[in-house]
Amino acid sequence: MSELIIPFNVHDPVSFLGVNESNLDAIRSKFPAIKIRARCNEIKVLGSELQLPSIAYNIQRAIELFSQKGVITKDDLDSLF
């Protein structure tokens, strides 16, 4: 199992991750074989070396979208993942 750490510096981490990590749970539900954890200002992704680059790319896109809009919705996440 490979590991990838994605730093994220957003003004409101709770809004990005969702209440009780609901946004993170929405991402997790799309990839049941992948483990995703958030700590402080980083997201750790554990899983298949083949899947990590595409998941990391989409998480980065979600961070960028959140930074632009100030909010991220379930529809946003569904379109990214």
N, C-alpha and C positions, 0 to 999 in steps of 0.2 A: 504494500500500500504506500503510495507516494503522498507527500504533503506539500501544500502550497499556501503561503501566507500573503494575503492581499491587504495592504494598509488602506484605511479609509479615514479621511479627516473631513467630517461633515459637521455643520454647526449644531445639529440635533440628532445624535445617534439613535435615540429612541424612535424618532419619527422615521428614520431610515430603516431600522430593524423591525419596527412595528411593536405595538404593545405586546408584551410577553413573547417577543421575537416572532410575531405572526407573519411578517414579510419574509423572514428567514425560513419559517416553516413552509411557506408557499414554495420557496425555491427547493427546500429539502424534499417536498412531496413529488417534485418532478424527477428527482434523482435519488431513489431509495437506497442505492448501493453506495452513495457518497455521504460522508459525514461533514457537516458544516457547523463550525462553532465561531462565535463572536466573543472577543475579549478586548476590552478597552477600545483601541482604535484600529483593530485588525480583525480580519476574517480568516480563519484557518479552514482550508478545504483538504480533506483526506479522501483518497480514493484511487481509482485506476489512473495510471500515468497517461493513458490515451484520452481520458475524459477531462482531466484537469485543465488543459489549455482553453477549451471552449467554455467551460463553466467559469473560469477566471475572467475570460473576455466579457462574458455576459454580466458578471457581477460588476466589473469595471464600468460597463455601459449603464448599469442600474445606478451606480454611484454618480456618474456624470449626469444622468437624467435627474436624479434627486437634487444635485447641486444646482442645476438649471431651474427646475420647477419649484424646489423647496418642499416637495411632497412626492411620494411615489405610491401608486395605487396597485391593487391586485391586477387590474387590467394591464397596467404598465409591465408588471412582472410576467404576466401571461404572454404578452407580446415579445418580451425579451427571451423567455425560456420556453 
